């Protein structure tokens, strides 16, 4: 059974940085592409970006390009989201999951990121 445990969120000032982690268990992590998502208050969950199973390729939505970086460590079954130059509009609960995950699939608890002065 897949388990996803996100961590690393918190309160940060605009322009600040955070690194989120997602520990994955119950699946062959090294054979799985992974994605990061976020859900802001009152909005639907949206895709932030993804990384291939090898980590050799990443892609991002336009709103975070140049500010966010996804990486992974297949020896630790962990995927990371490095966020820089954070803006108030980045405030959301952040989740990791498969690129194919749908709303009725299993999701972890997420980690809250709040960008505010």
C-alpha positions in Angstrom: 0.0 0.0 0.0 1.4 3.3 -1.1 2.1 5.9 1.6 3.1 9.5 0.9 4.4 11.7 3.7 5.0 15.3 2.9 7.0 17.6 5.2 8.9 20.8 5.4 6.2 23.4 5.1 5.9 26.5 7.3 5.5 30.2 7.4 7.9 32.2 5.3 8.1 35.8 4.3 7.7 36.9 0.7 11.0 36.3 -1.2 11.9 33.5 1.2 12.7 29.9 0.5 11.6 26.4 1.6 12.4 22.9 0.8 9.6 20.3 0.9 10.2 16.6 1.1 7.9 13.7 0.3 8.8 10.2 1.6 7.3 7.5 -0.5 6.8 3.9 0.6 4.8 0.9 -0.6 5.8 1.2 -4.3 8.8 0.8 -6.4 9.9 4.4 -6.1 12.7 4.3 -8.6 10.3 3.1 -11.3 7.8 5.9 -10.6 7.6 9.4 -12.1 6.5 11.8 -9.4 4.7 15.2 -9.3 4.1 17.9 -6.9 0.7 19.5 -6.5 -0.8 22.3 -4.4 -4.2 23.4 -3.3 -4.8 27.0 -2.2 -7.8 27.9 0.0 -11.0 27.8 -1.9 -9.3 26.5 -5.1 -8.9 23.2 -6.8 -5.7 21.2 -6.5 -3.3 22.1 -9.2 -0.2 20.5 -10.7 3.0 22.3 -9.8 5.5 20.2 -11.7 6.9 16.7 -12.2 10.1 14.7 -12.4 10.9 11.5 -14.4 11.7 8.3 -12.6 15.4 8.7 -13.1 15.3 12.4 -12.2 16.8 13.3 -15.5 14.0 15.6 -16.6 11.6 18.0 -14.9 8.8 20.2 -15.9 6.9 23.0 -14.2 3.8 25.1 -14.6 4.6 28.6 -15.8 3.8 30.3 -12.5 6.7 28.6 -10.8 9.3 28.2 -13.5 12.6 29.6 -12.5 11.6 29.6 -8.8 10.8 26.0 -8.0 13.1 23.0 -8.5 12.0 19.3 -8.2 14.6 16.7 -7.4 14.6 13.2 -6.1 16.8 10.7 -4.3 16.0 7.2 -5.3 18.2 5.8 -2.5 16.0 7.5 0.0 12.6 7.0 -1.8 12.2 10.8 -1.4 11.2 13.6 -3.8 11.9 17.2 -3.0 10.5 20.6 -4.0 12.8 23.5 -3.5 11.0 26.8 -3.6 12.7 30.2 -3.9 11.4 33.7 -4.3 8.2 32.7 -2.7 5.1 34.9 -3.2 1.9 35.2 -1.2 0.1 33.4 -4.1 2.2 30.3 -3.4 0.3 29.8 -0.2 -1.2 26.4 -0.3 -1.1 22.8 1.0 1.5 21.0 -1.1 1.2 17.3 -2.0 3.3 14.8 -3.9 1.8 12.0 -5.9 1.9 10.1 -9.2 1.4 12.1 -12.4 -1.6 10.0 -13.0 -3.2 10.5 -9.6 -6.8 11.6 -9.6 -9.0 13.2 -7.0 -10.4 9.9 -5.8 -7.0 8.3 -5.4 -5.0 8.1 -2.2 -3.3 11.4 -1.2 -1.1 12.1 1.8 -1.8 14.7 4.3 0.1 17.4 2.5 2.3 20.1 4.1 1.1 23.7 4.6 3.1 26.5 3.0 2.1 30.1 4.1 3.8 33.1 2.5 3.1 36.2 4.4 4.8 39.1 6.0 
